[in-house]
């Protein structure tokens, strides 16, 4: 890839590191005296090479090797970094040629044409590659058509014929013919269209991406704990009513239940009925708690804005206490939320 350009690059960078101050305005006799004085003086140390130049050399060599391996994305990254390293250097424009070649291989024709044009504007017009670059620009202009893209999103990726072209572009250059343009964006269903475009003409494509259905993440753990606590409370309440019924059925004076008064019989039946209802409720709540346990998201990686399980338990303080007296029995349920 552009061996002549790279050779010129190596020679130019090498000569830059060897540059010295200009010779003073002296005659031939003065120059001879300087030569004699330099012969007697100790040899001067060569100036240290700029570390940015040294890194640029390494990246140029790495980028060329990657290009030869058809790894154009990696090669483009190396050349872009080299261009940043050489900011302010008079030969910085030479890297644009390599950048344009990579962009052309990646089918990023609009970017390649812009890089070729910048190469000519920044100094390439006076190099041996000027004619080649002008020919490439003219060829691309003659072969390419423009596809104007309208997307209902701000951030998206543009793919053409299964190749990633870039991001958030509204115009792309493609060779004349049929092409499949696809728009992708995180959280949205990709959409693609086949576009017919002739060389040196324009075509339009409008995309309306739809948001993906939100993934089910499970129930919050607090639902399980509330249901389980309510099941335990109902079971304790049933036990309390059951104990009251048993106590009323066993009179302290040893009388048989058959001799109990009508009011006592009604009280026993009422307490037994309440116990059955609470036990049934406890069974239903326990079943619901089991279902919640299966559907609950117990993952430790939670939304940073959501409260943790420990915080939920701290906020939910459930207290269950049975109340039993000679005339009534019940369940005390209290707490803070």
The 8 nearest C-alpha neighbors of each residue, nearest first, counted from 0:
[[1, 2, 63, 67, 66, 97, 100, 5],
 [0, 2, 4, 3, 5, 97, 96, 6],
 [3, 1, 5, 4, 0, 6, 7, 63],
 [4, 2, 6, 1, 5, 7, 8, 0],
 [5, 3, 7, 1, 6, 2, 8, 93],
 [4, 6, 8, 2, 7, 3, 9, 1],
 [7, 5, 3, 9, 8, 4, 2, 10],
 [8, 6, 4, 10, 5, 9, 11, 3],
 [7, 9, 5, 11, 6, 10, 12, 4],
 [10, 8, 6, 12, 11, 7, 13, 5],
 [9, 11, 13, 7, 8, 12, 14, 6],
 [12, 10, 8, 14, 13, 9, 7, 15],
 [13, 11, 15, 9, 14, 10, 8, 16],
 [14, 12, 10, 15, 11, 16, 9, 17],
 [13, 15, 17, 11, 16, 12, 10, 18],
 [16, 14, 12, 18, 17, 13, 11, 10],
 [15, 17, 13, 14, 18, 48, 12, 46],
 [18, 16, 14, 15, 19, 13, 46, 45],
 [17, 19, 15, 16, 14, 20, 13, 46],
 [20, 18, 17, 21, 16, 22, 15, 46],
 [19, 21, 22, 18, 23, 17, 46, 15],
 [22, 20, 23, 19, 18, 24, 25, 17],
 [21, 23, 20, 24, 25, 19, 30, 33],
 [24, 22, 25, 21, 30, 20, 26, 29],
 [25, 23, 22, 26, 29, 21, 30, 27],
 [24, 26, 29, 23, 30, 27, 28, 22],
 [27, 25, 29, 28, 30, 24, 31, 23],
 [26, 28, 30, 29, 31, 25, 32, 33],
 [27, 29, 31, 26, 30, 32, 25, 33],
 [30, 28, 32, 26, 31, 27, 25, 33],
 [29, 31, 33, 27, 32, 28, 34, 26],
 [30, 32, 34, 28, 33, 29, 27, 35],
 [33, 31, 29, 35, 30, 34, 36, 28],
 [32, 34, 30, 36, 31, 35, 37, 29],
 [33, 35, 31, 37, 32, 36, 38, 30],
 [34, 36, 32, 38, 33, 37, 31, 39],
 [37, 35, 33, 39, 38, 34, 32, 40],
 [36, 38, 40, 34, 39, 35, 33, 41],
 [37, 39, 35, 36, 40, 34, 41, 42],
 [38, 40, 36, 37, 35, 41, 34, 42],
 [41, 39, 37, 38, 36, 42, 43, 35],
 [42, 40, 43, 39, 37, 38, 44, 36],
 [41, 43, 40, 44, 37, 38, 39, 45],
 [44, 42, 41, 45, 40, 46, 37, 38],
 [43, 45, 46, 42, 47, 41, 17, 48],
 [44, 46, 47, 43, 17, 48, 42, 16],
 [45, 47, 44, 48, 16, 17, 43, 19],
 [48, 46, 45, 49, 16, 50, 44, 17],
 [49, 47, 16, 50, 46, 53, 52, 51],
 [48, 50, 52, 51, 47, 53, 16, 54],
 [51, 49, 53, 52, 48, 54, 55, 47],
 [50, 52, 54, 49, 53, 84, 55, 85],
 [53, 51, 55, 49, 50, 54, 56, 48],
 [52, 54, 50, 56, 51, 55, 57, 49],
 [55, 53, 51, 57, 56, 52, 50, 58],
 [54, 56, 52, 58, 81, 53, 57, 51],
 [57, 55, 59, 53, 54, 58, 52, 60],
 [56, 58, 54, 60, 55, 59, 61, 53],
 [57, 59, 61, 55, 60, 56, 77, 62],
 [60, 58, 62, 56, 61, 57, 55, 63],
 [59, 61, 63, 57, 58, 62, 56, 64],
 [62, 60, 58, 64, 59, 63, 57, 65],
 [61, 63, 74, 65, 59, 77, 64, 60],
 [62, 64, 66, 60, 65, 61, 59, 67],
 [65, 63, 61, 67, 66, 62, 60, 68],
 [66, 64, 68, 62, 70, 74, 67, 63],
 [65, 67, 69, 63, 68, 64, 71, 70],
 [66, 68, 64, 69, 65, 63, 0, 70],
 [67, 69, 65, 66, 70, 64, 71, 63],
 [70, 68, 66, 67, 71, 65, 74, 72],
 [71, 69, 65, 68, 66, 72, 73, 74],
 [70, 72, 74, 66, 73, 101, 69, 75],
 [73, 71, 75, 74, 70, 76, 101, 105],
 [74, 72, 76, 75, 71, 70, 77, 65],
 [73, 75, 62, 71, 77, 65, 76, 72],
 [74, 76, 72, 78, 73, 77, 101, 98],
 [75, 77, 73, 79, 74, 78, 80, 72],
 [78, 76, 74, 80, 62, 75, 79, 58],
 [77, 79, 81, 75, 80, 76, 98, 82],
 [80, 78, 82, 76, 81, 77, 75, 83],
 [79, 81, 83, 77, 82, 78, 76, 84],
 [82, 80, 78, 84, 55, 83, 79, 77],
 [81, 83, 79, 85, 80, 84, 78, 91],
 [84, 82, 80, 86, 81, 85, 79, 78],
 [83, 85, 81, 82, 86, 51, 80, 55],
 [86, 84, 82, 88, 83, 91, 87, 81],
 [85, 87, 83, 88, 84, 82, 91, 89],
 [88, 86, 85, 89, 91, 90, 84, 83],
 [89, 87, 85, 91, 90, 86, 92, 84],
 [88, 90, 91, 87, 92, 85, 86, 122],
 [91, 89, 92, 88, 93, 11, 8, 85],
 [90, 92, 88, 93, 89, 85, 94, 82],
 [91, 93, 94, 90, 95, 118, 121, 122],
 [94, 92, 95, 91, 96, 90, 118, 123],
 [93, 95, 96, 97, 92, 91, 82, 98],
 [96, 94, 98, 93, 97, 92, 118, 114],
 [95, 97, 99, 94, 98, 93, 100, 118],
 [98, 96, 100, 94, 95, 99, 101, 78],
 [99, 97, 95, 101, 96, 100, 75, 78],
 [98, 100, 111, 102, 96, 114, 101, 97],
 [99, 101, 97, 103, 98, 102, 96, 104],
 [102, 100, 104, 98, 103, 99, 71, 75],
 [103, 101, 105, 99, 111, 107, 104, 100],
 [102, 104, 106, 100, 105, 101, 111, 108],
 [103, 105, 101, 102, 106, 100, 71, 107],
 [104, 106, 102, 103, 107, 101, 71, 72],
 [107, 105, 103, 108, 104, 102, 164, 173],
 [108, 106, 102, 105, 110, 103, 109, 164],
 [107, 109, 111, 106, 110, 103, 172, 112],
 [108, 110, 112, 111, 172, 107, 113, 171],
 [109, 111, 113, 108, 112, 107, 114, 102],
 [112, 110, 99, 108, 114, 102, 103, 113],
 [111, 113, 115, 109, 114, 110, 108, 136],
 [112, 114, 110, 116, 111, 115, 117, 109],
 [115, 113, 117, 111, 99, 116, 112, 95],
 [114, 116, 118, 112, 113, 117, 99, 111],
 [115, 117, 113, 119, 118, 114, 112, 120],
 [118, 116, 120, 114, 119, 115, 121, 113],
 [117, 119, 115, 123, 116, 121, 95, 120],
 [118, 120, 123, 124, 116, 117, 122, 121],
 [121, 119, 117, 118, 122, 116, 123, 124],
 [122, 120, 118, 119, 92, 117, 123, 124],
 [123, 121, 124, 119, 120, 125, 118, 92],
 [122, 124, 119, 118, 126, 125, 129, 121],
 [123, 125, 119, 129, 122, 126, 120, 118],
 [126, 124, 123, 122, 129, 127, 119, 128],
 [127, 125, 123, 128, 129, 124, 122, 130],
 [126, 128, 129, 125, 130, 131, 123, 124],
 [129, 127, 131, 126, 130, 132, 123, 4],
 [128, 130, 124, 132, 131, 127, 126, 123],
 [131, 129, 133, 132, 128, 134, 127, 124],
 [132, 130, 134, 128, 129, 133, 135, 127],
 [131, 133, 135, 129, 134, 130, 128, 136],
 [134, 132, 136, 130, 135, 131, 129, 137],
 [133, 135, 137, 131, 132, 136, 138, 130],
 [136, 134, 138, 132, 133, 137, 139, 131],
 [135, 137, 133, 139, 138, 134, 112, 140],
 [138, 136, 140, 134, 135, 139, 133, 141],
 [137, 139, 135, 141, 140, 136, 134, 142],
 [140, 138, 142, 136, 141, 137, 143, 135],
 [139, 141, 137, 138, 142, 143, 136, 199],
 [140, 142, 138, 139, 143, 199, 137, 198],
 [143, 141, 198, 139, 174, 140, 138, 175],
 [144, 142, 174, 198, 173, 175, 140, 139],
 [143, 145, 198, 199, 200, 173, 172, 175],
 [144, 146, 201, 172, 171, 200, 202, 147],
 [147, 145, 202, 171, 203, 170, 201, 148],
 [146, 148, 170, 203, 169, 202, 204, 145],
 [147, 149, 169, 204, 170, 205, 203, 146],
 [148, 150, 205, 206, 204, 169, 147, 151],
 [151, 149, 206, 152, 205, 207, 148, 153],
 [150, 152, 207, 206, 208, 149, 153, 205],
 [153, 151, 150, 154, 155, 208, 207, 184],
 [152, 154, 155, 167, 151, 150, 184, 166],
 [155, 153, 167, 152, 184, 166, 156, 185],
 [154, 156, 184, 167, 183, 166, 182, 153],
 [157, 155, 166, 183, 182, 165, 167, 184],
 [156, 158, 182, 165, 164, 166, 181, 163],
 [157, 159, 163, 181, 162, 164, 180, 161],
 [160, 158, 180, 162, 161, 179, 181, 163],
 [159, 161, 179, 162, 178, 180, 158, 181],
 [162, 160, 159, 158, 163, 179, 181, 180],
 [163, 161, 158, 159, 160, 164, 105, 106],
 [162, 164, 158, 165, 157, 159, 161, 156],
 [165, 163, 158, 157, 107, 162, 159, 106],
 [166, 164, 157, 156, 163, 168, 167, 158],
 [165, 167, 156, 168, 155, 157, 154, 164],
 [168, 166, 155, 154, 156, 169, 153, 165],
 [169, 167, 166, 170, 165, 171, 157, 148],
 [168, 170, 148, 147, 149, 167, 171, 146],
 [171, 169, 147, 146, 168, 148, 145, 172],
 [170, 172, 146, 145, 173, 109, 147, 169],
 [173, 171, 145, 144, 109, 108, 143, 146],
 [172, 174, 143, 144, 175, 145, 171, 108],
 [175, 173, 143, 142, 144, 176, 198, 172],
 [174, 176, 198, 197, 196, 143, 144, 142],
 [175, 177, 196, 195, 197, 174, 178, 198],
 [178, 176, 195, 194, 196, 193, 179, 175],
 [177, 179, 194, 193, 160, 180, 195, 176],
 [180, 178, 193, 160, 192, 159, 194, 181],
 [179, 181, 159, 192, 191, 158, 193, 178],
 [182, 180, 191, 158, 190, 157, 159, 192],
 [181, 183, 157, 190, 156, 189, 191, 158],
 [184, 182, 189, 156, 155, 181, 157, 190],
 [183, 185, 155, 187, 156, 186, 154, 189],
 [186, 184, 187, 183, 155, 188, 154, 189],
 [185, 187, 211, 210, 184, 188, 212, 209],
 [188, 186, 210, 211, 209, 185, 184, 208],
 [187, 189, 209, 211, 208, 210, 190, 186],
 [190, 188, 183, 182, 187, 208, 191, 184],
 [189, 191, 182, 181, 208, 188, 206, 183],
 [192, 190, 181, 180, 182, 179, 189, 193],
 [191, 193, 180, 179, 194, 181, 190, 204],
 [192, 194, 179, 178, 180, 177, 195, 191],
 [195, 193, 178, 177, 179, 192, 196, 180],
 [196, 194, 177, 176, 178, 193, 197, 202],
 [195, 197, 176, 175, 202, 144, 194, 201],
 [196, 198, 175, 200, 144, 176, 199, 195],
 [197, 199, 175, 144, 143, 142, 200, 141],
 [200, 198, 144, 143, 141, 197, 142, 140],
 [201, 199, 144, 198, 197, 145, 196, 202],
 [200, 202, 145, 146, 144, 196, 203, 199],
 [203, 201, 146, 196, 147, 145, 204, 200],
 [202, 204, 147, 146, 148, 205, 201, 149],
 [203, 205, 148, 147, 149, 206, 202, 146],
 [206, 204, 149, 148, 150, 203, 207, 151],
 [205, 207, 150, 149, 208, 204, 151, 190],
 [208, 206, 151, 150, 209, 205, 190, 152],
 [207, 209, 188, 187, 206, 190, 189, 210],
 [210, 208, 187, 188, 211, 207, 189, 186],
 [209, 211, 187, 186, 188, 212, 208, 213],
 [212, 210, 187, 186, 188, 213, 209, 214],
 [213, 211, 214, 210, 186, 187, 215, 209],
 [214, 212, 211, 215, 210, 186, 216, 187],
 [213, 215, 216, 212, 211, 217, 186, 210],
 [214, 216, 217, 213, 218, 212, 296, 294],
 [215, 217, 214, 296, 218, 295, 213, 294],
 [218, 216, 296, 295, 294, 215, 219, 297],
 [217, 219, 295, 296, 294, 220, 216, 291],
 [218, 220, 221, 295, 222, 296, 217, 223],
 [221, 219, 222, 223, 295, 218, 224, 296],
 [220, 222, 224, 223, 219, 225, 311, 308],
 [223, 221, 225, 220, 224, 219, 226, 291],
 [224, 222, 226, 288, 291, 220, 221, 225],
 [223, 225, 227, 221, 222, 226, 228, 220],
 [226, 224, 228, 222, 227, 223, 229, 221],
 [227, 225, 229, 223, 228, 288, 224, 284],
 [226, 228, 230, 224, 229, 288, 225, 223],
 [229, 227, 225, 231, 230, 226, 224, 232],
 [228, 230, 232, 226, 227, 231, 233, 225],
 [231, 229, 281, 284, 227, 233, 228, 232],
 [232, 230, 234, 228, 229, 233, 235, 227],
 [233, 231, 229, 235, 230, 234, 319, 236],
 [232, 234, 281, 236, 230, 277, 235, 231],
 [235, 233, 237, 231, 281, 236, 232, 278],
 [234, 236, 238, 232, 237, 233, 231, 239],
 [237, 235, 239, 233, 330, 238, 234, 232],
 [238, 236, 274, 277, 234, 240, 278, 239],
 [237, 239, 241, 235, 236, 240, 242, 234],
 [238, 240, 236, 242, 237, 241, 235, 321],
 [241, 239, 274, 243, 270, 237, 242, 238],
 [242, 240, 238, 244, 274, 243, 239, 271],
 [241, 243, 245, 239, 244, 240, 246, 238],
 [242, 244, 246, 240, 241, 245, 247, 239],
 [245, 243, 267, 241, 247, 270, 242, 246],
 [246, 244, 248, 242, 243, 247, 241, 249],
 [247, 245, 243, 249, 248, 244, 242, 250],
 [246, 248, 244, 249, 245, 250, 243, 267],
 [247, 249, 245, 246, 256, 250, 244, 267],
 [248, 250, 246, 247, 245, 251, 253, 256],
 [249, 251, 252, 253, 254, 248, 247, 246],
 [250, 252, 253, 249, 254, 246, 247, 248],
 [253, 251, 250, 254, 249, 255, 256, 248],
 [254, 252, 251, 250, 255, 249, 256, 248],
 [255, 253, 252, 250, 256, 258, 251, 249],
 [254, 256, 257, 258, 253, 259, 250, 249],
 [257, 255, 259, 258, 248, 254, 249, 250],
 [256, 258, 255, 259, 254, 260, 264, 248],
 [257, 259, 256, 255, 260, 254, 261, 264],
 [260, 258, 256, 257, 263, 264, 261, 255],
 [259, 261, 263, 262, 264, 258, 257, 265],
 [260, 262, 264, 263, 265, 259, 266, 258],
 [263, 261, 265, 264, 260, 266, 259, 267],
 [262, 264, 266, 260, 265, 261, 259, 267],
 [263, 265, 261, 267, 266, 262, 268, 260],
 [264, 266, 262, 268, 263, 267, 269, 261],
 [265, 267, 263, 269, 264, 268, 270, 262],
 [268, 266, 244, 264, 270, 269, 265, 271],
 [269, 267, 271, 265, 266, 270, 272, 264],
 [268, 270, 266, 272, 271, 267, 265, 273],
 [271, 269, 273, 240, 267, 272, 244, 268],
 [270, 272, 274, 268, 273, 269, 241, 244],
 [271, 273, 269, 275, 274, 270, 268, 276],
 [274, 272, 270, 276, 275, 271, 277, 269],
 [273, 275, 237, 240, 271, 277, 272, 241],
 [276, 274, 272, 278, 273, 277, 279, 271],
 [277, 275, 273, 279, 274, 278, 280, 272],
 [276, 278, 237, 280, 274, 233, 279, 275],
 [277, 279, 281, 275, 237, 280, 234, 276],
 [280, 278, 282, 276, 277, 281, 275, 283],
 [279, 281, 277, 283, 278, 282, 284, 276],
 [280, 282, 230, 233, 278, 284, 234, 279],
 [283, 281, 285, 279, 280, 284, 286, 278],
 [284, 282, 280, 286, 285, 281, 279, 287],
 [283, 285, 287, 230, 281, 286, 282, 288],
 [286, 284, 288, 282, 287, 283, 230, 281],
 [287, 285, 289, 283, 284, 288, 282, 290],
 [286, 288, 284, 290, 285, 289, 291, 283],
 [289, 287, 291, 285, 223, 286, 290, 226],
 [288, 290, 292, 286, 287, 291, 285, 293],
 [289, 291, 287, 293, 292, 288, 294, 286],
 [292, 290, 288, 294, 293, 289, 223, 295],
 [293, 291, 289, 295, 290, 294, 223, 288],
 [292, 294, 290, 291, 295, 289, 296, 288],
 [293, 295, 291, 217, 292, 218, 290, 296],
 [296, 294, 218, 217, 292, 293, 291, 220],
 [295, 297, 217, 298, 218, 219, 216, 294],
 [298, 296, 295, 299, 220, 219, 217, 218],
 [299, 297, 300, 296, 301, 295, 216, 217],
 [298, 300, 301, 297, 296, 307, 308, 302],
 [301, 299, 298, 302, 303, 297, 296, 307],
 [302, 300, 299, 303, 298, 305, 307, 304],
 [301, 303, 305, 304, 300, 306, 307, 299],
 [304, 302, 305, 301, 306, 300, 307, 299],
 [303, 305, 302, 306, 301, 307, 300, 310],
 [306, 304, 302, 303, 307, 301, 308, 310],
 [305, 307, 310, 311, 304, 308, 303, 302],
 [306, 308, 310, 309, 311, 305, 301, 312],
 [309, 307, 311, 310, 312, 306, 220, 221],
 [310, 308, 312, 311, 307, 313, 306, 314],
 [309, 311, 313, 307, 308, 312, 306, 314],
 [312, 310, 308, 314, 313, 309, 315, 307],
 [311, 313, 315, 309, 314, 310, 308, 316],
 [314, 312, 310, 311, 315, 309, 316, 308],
 [313, 315, 311, 336, 312, 316, 310, 335],
 [316, 314, 336, 312, 313, 335, 311, 317],
 [315, 317, 334, 335, 314, 313, 318, 336],
 [316, 318, 334, 333, 315, 319, 335, 332],
 [319, 317, 333, 334, 332, 316, 320, 331],
 [318, 320, 332, 331, 232, 333, 317, 321],
 [319, 321, 331, 330, 332, 322, 318, 235],
 [322, 320, 330, 331, 329, 236, 239, 323],
 [321, 323, 329, 328, 330, 320, 331, 324],
 [324, 322, 328, 327, 329, 321, 239, 325],
 [323, 325, 327, 326, 328, 322, 243, 329],
 [326, 324, 327, 323, 328, 243, 247, 246],
 [325, 327, 324, 328, 323, 266, 243, 247],
 [328, 326, 324, 325, 323, 329, 322, 243],
 [327, 329, 323, 322, 324, 240, 239, 243],
 [328, 330, 322, 321, 323, 236, 331, 327],
 [331, 329, 321, 236, 322, 320, 332, 319],
 [330, 332, 320, 319, 321, 333, 322, 329],
 [333, 331, 319, 318, 330, 320, 334, 317],
 [334, 332, 318, 317, 331, 319, 335, 316],
 [333, 335, 317, 316, 318, 336, 315, 332],
 [334, 336, 316, 315, 314, 317, 333, 318],
 [335, 315, 314, 316, 334, 317, 313, 311]]
